[in-house]
Amino acid sequence: AALRVRWVAGVLRIGAWDADPGPPEPPVACEALADAEEGRGLALVRACADLWGWQPLARDGNRGKYVWCDLVAA
């Protein structure tokens, strides 16, 4: 995994790469978070970020994904 942080024109973009090519799928219901073994961090991102997304990656035969979120300065 790798992390990238960037500040441009009042927007903080935080992004992370990992080797899993599958799409991120956070739990839908808050009640599901207590027992979830994955997706809890992304649920927090969804709740706090102004915008978030992901894209699949392929580089040198390796597959993975990049997940990012934008936080706009108030």
N, C-alpha and C positions, 0 to 999 in steps of 0.2 A: 504494500500500500504506500501511497505517497500523498502529500498534502500540498495545496497551492493556495495562497492568499494574495488577493490583488485589490487595490483601492483605485478607482477611476471615477472622477466626476461625482463624488458623493455616494458611490455604491461600493460596498465591500462584497467581493465575490470570494467564497470559500469553496474549494473543490477538492475532491479526493479520488484517486485512482485505486482500483483493486483488480485482482486477476479473475474474479468471477464474472463471466460474461452475461449472466442473467440479470434481468431488470430488477431494480429495487422494489420491494413490495412491503411497505409498512402495514401493520395491522390497521384495520378500518375503525374499529370501535376502541374507545379508551379503556374499556373493561378488559379487552384482550391484551393490553400492554403488561399487566401484572404478571402474567404467565408466559409471555412471549420470550423466546430465546434469541430472537433477532428482530430487527426493524424498529426497536425502541428509539434509537438515535435519530432515525429518519422521521419518526413521528414527531419528535421535538423540532426537527428542522422544518417540517411542514407547518407546524404551529407557529413558529417564530419568523420564518423567512418571508420576505415580500414576494419572492419568486424562487422556484427551484426546478431542477430538471436533471436529466441524465442522457448519456449517449454511449453506445457500444464503441469499443476500440479494437483495432487489430493492428499489431505492429510486429514485424519480424517473426510472423507465425504465431505470436502470442495473442490471446484474446483477453479482454477484460472490459471494464466500463469506467466512465468518469461521471461522478455525481457532483452537482454543484448547487449552491444557493446564493441568492443576492439579498443583502441587507442594505436598505436605503437609509442614509443619514436623515435624522429628523430635524 
